[in-house]
């Protein structure tokens, strides 16, 4: 079984929404690049990113956070983006 960690991005931070409500989020990290590095260090072989702002707006919003993750991960593992 392959577990794929997800990093949900809201306003440039790593979050989890409560029941999909953008007004009810818990922040798990202020620096998405650091969060990505932690997952790679723990053995993640892939990452799934979700641009929550982008999903609600209908266009990409968290581009700086996504770029910081891609810089951190480099070409070590595949990264998938949704939102």
Chimera marker file (.cmm) of the C-alpha trace (Angstrom):
<marker_set name="trace">
<marker id="1" x="0.000" y="0.000" z="0.000" r="1" g="1" b="0" radius="0.5"/>
<marker id="2" x="1.282" y="3.458" z="-0.901" r="1" g="1" b="0" radius="0.5"/>
<marker id="3" x="0.237" y="6.252" z="1.440" r="1" g="1" b="0" radius="0.5"/>
<marker id="4" x="0.354" y="9.684" z="-0.170" r="1" g="1" b="0" radius="0.5"/>
<marker id="5" x="0.546" y="12.608" z="2.272" r="1" g="1" b="0" radius="0.5"/>
<marker id="6" x="-1.507" y="15.667" z="1.374" r="1" g="1" b="0" radius="0.5"/>
<marker id="7" x="-0.605" y="19.253" z="2.133" r="1" g="1" b="0" radius="0.5"/>
<marker id="8" x="-3.674" y="21.492" z="2.090" r="1" g="1" b="0" radius="0.5"/>
<marker id="9" x="-2.786" y="25.137" z="1.459" r="1" g="1" b="0" radius="0.5"/>
<marker id="10" x="-4.827" y="28.116" z="2.619" r="1" g="1" b="0" radius="0.5"/>
<marker id="11" x="-3.437" y="31.652" z="2.600" r="1" g="1" b="0" radius="0.5"/>
<marker id="12" x="0.071" y="30.229" z="2.158" r="1" g="1" b="0" radius="0.5"/>
<marker id="13" x="-0.126" y="27.967" z="5.233" r="1" g="1" b="0" radius="0.5"/>
<marker id="14" x="-0.601" y="24.231" z="5.766" r="1" g="1" b="0" radius="0.5"/>
<marker id="15" x="-4.096" y="23.687" z="7.148" r="1" g="1" b="0" radius="0.5"/>
<marker id="16" x="-6.943" y="21.266" z="7.677" r="1" g="1" b="0" radius="0.5"/>
<marker id="17" x="-10.525" y="22.424" z="7.200" r="1" g="1" b="0" radius="0.5"/>
<marker id="18" x="-13.304" y="21.384" z="9.510" r="1" g="1" b="0" radius="0.5"/>
<marker id="19" x="-16.003" y="19.767" z="7.370" r="1" g="1" b="0" radius="0.5"/>
<marker id="20" x="-14.795" y="21.654" z="4.298" r="1" g="1" b="0" radius="0.5"/>
<marker id="21" x="-15.516" y="25.060" z="5.835" r="1" g="1" b="0" radius="0.5"/>
<marker id="22" x="-12.914" y="27.666" z="4.830" r="1" g="1" b="0" radius="0.5"/>
<marker id="23" x="-13.816" y="29.705" z="7.923" r="1" g="1" b="0" radius="0.5"/>
<marker id="24" x="-12.947" y="26.806" z="10.234" r="1" g="1" b="0" radius="0.5"/>
<marker id="25" x="-9.350" y="25.756" z="9.694" r="1" g="1" b="0" radius="0.5"/>
<marker id="26" x="-6.535" y="24.498" z="11.876" r="1" g="1" b="0" radius="0.5"/>
<marker id="27" x="-3.028" y="25.585" z="10.889" r="1" g="1" b="0" radius="0.5"/>
<marker id="28" x="-0.414" y="22.826" z="11.015" r="1" g="1" b="0" radius="0.5"/>
<marker id="29" x="2.494" y="24.774" z="9.590" r="1" g="1" b="0" radius="0.5"/>
<marker id="30" x="3.410" y="28.278" z="8.540" r="1" g="1" b="0" radius="0.5"/>
<marker id="31" x="6.067" y="27.160" z="6.020" r="1" g="1" b="0" radius="0.5"/>
<marker id="32" x="4.875" y="24.687" z="3.357" r="1" g="1" b="0" radius="0.5"/>
<marker id="33" x="8.450" y="23.991" z="2.210" r="1" g="1" b="0" radius="0.5"/>
<marker id="34" x="9.392" y="22.820" z="5.695" r="1" g="1" b="0" radius="0.5"/>
<marker id="35" x="6.282" y="20.614" z="5.826" r="1" g="1" b="0" radius="0.5"/>
<marker id="36" x="7.197" y="19.032" z="2.491" r="1" g="1" b="0" radius="0.5"/>
<marker id="37" x="10.760" y="18.392" z="3.683" r="1" g="1" b="0" radius="0.5"/>
<marker id="38" x="9.395" y="16.669" z="6.802" r="1" g="1" b="0" radius="0.5"/>
<marker id="39" x="7.263" y="14.331" z="4.684" r="1" g="1" b="0" radius="0.5"/>
<marker id="40" x="10.213" y="13.471" z="2.429" r="1" g="1" b="0" radius="0.5"/>
<marker id="41" x="12.426" y="12.859" z="5.479" r="1" g="1" b="0" radius="0.5"/>
<marker id="42" x="9.753" y="10.504" z="6.865" r="1" g="1" b="0" radius="0.5"/>
<marker id="43" x="9.873" y="8.471" z="3.652" r="1" g="1" b="0" radius="0.5"/>
<marker id="44" x="7.056" y="9.908" z="1.542" r="1" g="1" b="0" radius="0.5"/>
<marker id="45" x="7.396" y="8.770" z="-2.057" r="1" g="1" b="0" radius="0.5"/>
<marker id="46" x="4.832" y="11.273" z="-3.403" r="1" g="1" b="0" radius="0.5"/>
<marker id="47" x="3.018" y="14.402" z="-2.232" r="1" g="1" b="0" radius="0.5"/>
<marker id="48" x="-0.470" y="15.642" z="-3.001" r="1" g="1" b="0" radius="0.5"/>
<marker id="49" x="-1.009" y="19.405" z="-2.730" r="1" g="1" b="0" radius="0.5"/>
<marker id="50" x="-4.395" y="21.095" z="-2.517" r="1" g="1" b="0" radius="0.5"/>
<marker id="51" x="-4.765" y="24.811" z="-3.210" r="1" g="1" b="0" radius="0.5"/>
<marker id="52" x="-7.866" y="25.341" z="-1.080" r="1" g="1" b="0" radius="0.5"/>
<marker id="53" x="-8.129" y="29.047" z="-1.917" r="1" g="1" b="0" radius="0.5"/>
<marker id="54" x="-7.821" y="28.133" z="-5.569" r="1" g="1" b="0" radius="0.5"/>
<marker id="55" x="-10.517" y="25.475" z="-5.311" r="1" g="1" b="0" radius="0.5"/>
<marker id="56" x="-12.962" y="28.003" z="-3.886" r="1" g="1" b="0" radius="0.5"/>
<marker id="57" x="-11.890" y="30.852" z="-6.233" r="1" g="1" b="0" radius="0.5"/>
<marker id="58" x="-11.722" y="28.757" z="-9.393" r="1" g="1" b="0" radius="0.5"/>
<marker id="59" x="-8.141" y="29.853" z="-10.133" r="1" g="1" b="0" radius="0.5"/>
<marker id="60" x="-4.693" y="29.226" z="-8.582" r="1" g="1" b="0" radius="0.5"/>
<marker id="61" x="-4.022" y="31.335" z="-5.475" r="1" g="1" b="0" radius="0.5"/>
<marker id="62" x="-1.223" y="29.690" z="-3.449" r="1" g="1" b="0" radius="0.5"/>
<marker id="63" x="1.466" y="29.791" z="-6.131" r="1" g="1" b="0" radius="0.5"/>
<marker id="64" x="4.260" y="31.069" z="-3.819" r="1" g="1" b="0" radius="0.5"/>
<marker id="65" x="3.600" y="28.252" z="-1.318" r="1" g="1" b="0" radius="0.5"/>
<marker id="66" x="3.503" y="25.672" z="-4.106" r="1" g="1" b="0" radius="0.5"/>
<marker id="67" x="6.784" y="26.953" z="-5.550" r="1" g="1" b="0" radius="0.5"/>
<marker id="68" x="8.430" y="26.744" z="-2.113" r="1" g="1" b="0" radius="0.5"/>
<marker id="69" x="7.359" y="23.104" z="-1.854" r="1" g="1" b="0" radius="0.5"/>
<marker id="70" x="8.681" y="22.327" z="-5.329" r="1" g="1" b="0" radius="0.5"/>
<marker id="71" x="12.011" y="24.004" z="-4.518" r="1" g="1" b="0" radius="0.5"/>
<marker id="72" x="12.289" y="21.949" z="-1.334" r="1" g="1" b="0" radius="0.5"/>
<marker id="73" x="11.331" y="18.612" z="-2.896" r="1" g="1" b="0" radius="0.5"/>
<marker id="74" x="13.190" y="19.132" z="-6.153" r="1" g="1" b="0" radius="0.5"/>
<marker id="75" x="13.058" y="16.047" z="-8.339" r="1" g="1" b="0" radius="0.5"/>
<marker id="76" x="13.261" y="13.588" z="-5.427" r="1" g="1" b="0" radius="0.5"/>
<marker id="77" x="9.538" y="12.670" z="-5.502" r="1" g="1" b="0" radius="0.5"/>
<marker id="78" x="6.528" y="13.368" z="-7.729" r="1" g="1" b="0" radius="0.5"/>
<marker id="79" x="4.136" y="16.110" z="-6.621" r="1" g="1" b="0" radius="0.5"/>
<marker id="80" x="0.481" y="16.269" z="-7.633" r="1" g="1" b="0" radius="0.5"/>
<marker id="81" x="-1.565" y="19.480" z="-7.411" r="1" g="1" b="0" radius="0.5"/>
<marker id="82" x="-5.315" y="19.858" z="-7.069" r="1" g="1" b="0" radius="0.5"/>
<marker id="83" x="-7.659" y="22.622" z="-6.098" r="1" g="1" b="0" radius="0.5"/>
<link id1="1" id2="2" r="1" g="1" b="0" radius="0.2"/>
<link id1="2" id2="3" r="1" g="1" b="0" radius="0.2"/>
<link id1="3" id2="4" r="1" g="1" b="0" radius="0.2"/>
<link id1="4" id2="5" r="1" g="1" b="0" radius="0.2"/>
<link id1="5" id2="6" r="1" g="1" b="0" radius="0.2"/>
<link id1="6" id2="7" r="1" g="1" b="0" radius="0.2"/>
<link id1="7" id2="8" r="1" g="1" b="0" radius="0.2"/>
<link id1="8" id2="9" r="1" g="1" b="0" radius="0.2"/>
<link id1="9" id2="10" r="1" g="1" b="0" radius="0.2"/>
<link id1="10" id2="11" r="1" g="1" b="0" radius="0.2"/>
<link id1="11" id2="12" r="1" g="1" b="0" radius="0.2"/>
<link id1="12" id2="13" r="1" g="1" b="0" radius="0.2"/>
<link id1="13" id2="14" r="1" g="1" b="0" radius="0.2"/>
<link id1="14" id2="15" r="1" g="1" b="0" radius="0.2"/>
<link id1="15" id2="16" r="1" g="1" b="0" radius="0.2"/>
<link id1="16" id2="17" r="1" g="1" b="0" radius="0.2"/>
<link id1="17" id2="18" r="1" g="1" b="0" radius="0.2"/>
<link id1="18" id2="19" r="1" g="1" b="0" radius="0.2"/>
<link id1="19" id2="20" r="1" g="1" b="0" radius="0.2"/>
<link id1="20" id2="21" r="1" g="1" b="0" radius="0.2"/>
<link id1="21" id2="22" r="1" g="1" b="0" radius="0.2"/>
<link id1="22" id2="23" r="1" g="1" b="0" radius="0.2"/>
<link id1="23" id2="24" r="1" g="1" b="0" radius="0.2"/>
<link id1="24" id2="25" r="1" g="1" b="0" radius="0.2"/>
<link id1="25" id2="26" r="1" g="1" b="0" radius="0.2"/>
<link id1="26" id2="27" r="1" g="1" b="0" radius="0.2"/>
<link id1="27" id2="28" r="1" g="1" b="0" radius="0.2"/>
<link id1="28" id2="29" r="1" g="1" b="0" radius="0.2"/>
<link id1="29" id2="30" r="1" g="1" b="0" radius="0.2"/>
<link id1="30" id2="31" r="1" g="1" b="0" radius="0.2"/>
<link id1="31" id2="32" r="1" g="1" b="0" radius="0.2"/>
<link id1="32" id2="33" r="1" g="1" b="0" radius="0.2"/>
<link id1="33" id2="34" r="1" g="1" b="0" radius="0.2"/>
<link id1="34" id2="35" r="1" g="1" b="0" radius="0.2"/>
<link id1="35" id2="36" r="1" g="1" b="0" radius="0.2"/>
<link id1="36" id2="37" r="1" g="1" b="0" radius="0.2"/>
<link id1="37" id2="38" r="1" g="1" b="0" radius="0.2"/>
<link id1="38" id2="39" r="1" g="1" b="0" radius="0.2"/>
<link id1="39" id2="40" r="1" g="1" b="0" radius="0.2"/>
<link id1="40" id2="41" r="1" g="1" b="0" radius="0.2"/>
<link id1="41" id2="42" r="1" g="1" b="0" radius="0.2"/>
<link id1="42" id2="43" r="1" g="1" b="0" radius="0.2"/>
<link id1="43" id2="44" r="1" g="1" b="0" radius="0.2"/>
<link id1="44" id2="45" r="1" g="1" b="0" radius="0.2"/>
<link id1="45" id2="46" r="1" g="1" b="0" radius="0.2"/>
<link id1="46" id2="47" r="1" g="1" b="0" radius="0.2"/>
<link id1="47" id2="48" r="1" g="1" b="0" radius="0.2"/>
<link id1="48" id2="49" r="1" g="1" b="0" radius="0.2"/>
<link id1="49" id2="50" r="1" g="1" b="0" radius="0.2"/>
<link id1="50" id2="51" r="1" g="1" b="0" radius="0.2"/>
<link id1="51" id2="52" r="1" g="1" b="0" radius="0.2"/>
<link id1="52" id2="53" r="1" g="1" b="0" radius="0.2"/>
<link id1="53" id2="54" r="1" g="1" b="0" radius="0.2"/>
<link id1="54" id2="55" r="1" g="1" b="0" radius="0.2"/>
<link id1="55" id2="56" r="1" g="1" b="0" radius="0.2"/>
<link id1="56" id2="57" r="1" g="1" b="0" radius="0.2"/>
<link id1="57" id2="58" r="1" g="1" b="0" radius="0.2"/>
<link id1="58" id2="59" r="1" g="1" b="0" radius="0.2"/>
<link id1="59" id2="60" r="1" g="1" b="0" radius="0.2"/>
<link id1="60" id2="61" r="1" g="1" b="0" radius="0.2"/>
<link id1="61" id2="62" r="1" g="1" b="0" radius="0.2"/>
<link id1="62" id2="63" r="1" g="1" b="0" radius="0.2"/>
<link id1="63" id2="64" r="1" g="1" b="0" radius="0.2"/>
<link id1="64" id2="65" r="1" g="1" b="0" radius="0.2"/>
<link id1="65" id2="66" r="1" g="1" b="0" radius="0.2"/>
<link id1="66" id2="67" r="1" g="1" b="0" radius="0.2"/>
<link id1="67" id2="68" r="1" g="1" b="0" radius="0.2"/>
<link id1="68" id2="69" r="1" g="1" b="0" radius="0.2"/>
<link id1="69" id2="70" r="1" g="1" b="0" radius="0.2"/>
<link id1="70" id2="71" r="1" g="1" b="0" radius="0.2"/>
<link id1="71" id2="72" r="1" g="1" b="0" radius="0.2"/>
<link id1="72" id2="73" r="1" g="1" b="0" radius="0.2"/>
<link id1="73" id2="74" r="1" g="1" b="0" radius="0.2"/>
<link id1="74" id2="75" r="1" g="1" b="0" radius="0.2"/>
<link id1="75" id2="76" r="1" g="1" b="0" radius="0.2"/>
<link id1="76" id2="77" r="1" g="1" b="0" radius="0.2"/>
<link id1="77" id2="78" r="1" g="1" b="0" radius="0.2"/>
<link id1="78" id2="79" r="1" g="1" b="0" radius="0.2"/>
<link id1="79" id2="80" r="1" g="1" b="0" radius="0.2"/>
<link id1="80" id2="81" r="1" g="1" b="0" radius="0.2"/>
<link id1="81" id2="82" r="1" g="1" b="0" radius="0.2"/>
<link id1="82" id2="83" r="1" g="1" b="0" radius="0.2"/>
</marker_set>
